Amino acid sequence: MKNDREIGVHDNTGQVMMLDKKERRLLRLVLDVSLRSESAKQYITETLGPRFLKVGEKLLNNMKGEN
């Protein structure tokens, strides 16, 4: 059975954003590539702070079970 439900996530205003299956797939890919790249990790750290690397890692780990 396919799971095409939308998943809610909070944006920077605290509002819930709904992500469909294609958006979640893209987000997983972008997170995976970014967290493997030293320059991307450096940019994230400089722009948002080091705690956002952990946020990204946790989000990616939580999303890995999805297809």
BELSULBEL-V140063 format. One record per residue. N is the residue number from 1. OMEGA is omega as a letter, one per 20 degrees, with the letter a starting at -180 (NA if undefined). D_FIRST is the distance of its C-alpha to the first C-alpha in Angstrom with 2 decimals. Layout:
n=[N	N]
omega=[OMEGA	OMEGA]
d_first=[D_FIRST	D_FIRST]
//
This chain:
n=[1	2	3	4	5	6	7	8	9	10	11	12	13	14	15	16	17	18	19	20	21	22	23	24	25	26	27	28	29	30	31	32	33	34	35	36	37	38	39	40	41	42	43	44	45	46	47	48	49	50	51	52	53	54	55	56	57	58	59	60	61	62	63	64	65	66	67]
omega=[r	r	a	r	r	r	a	r	a	r	a	r	a	r	r	r	r	r	r	a	a	r	r	r	r	a	r	a	a	r	a	a	a	a	r	a	r	a	r	r	r	r	r	a	a	a	a	a	a	a	a	r	r	r	r	r	a	r	r	r	r	a	a	a	a	r	NA]
d_first=[0.00	3.78	6.47	9.40	11.58	15.12	16.84	20.51	23.29	27.01	29.31	33.00	34.06	31.77	29.65	25.89	24.22	20.64	18.86	16.00	13.68	16.52	19.14	17.60	17.38	21.00	22.13	20.92	22.80	25.86	26.05	25.76	28.46	30.62	30.68	31.77	34.58	37.85	39.00	35.83	36.09	39.78	39.10	36.57	39.12	42.00	40.22	38.20	39.55	38.50	36.28	33.80	33.18	31.96	29.85	28.23	27.74	26.17	23.81	22.80	22.34	20.14	17.93	17.81	14.78	12.61	11.40]
//
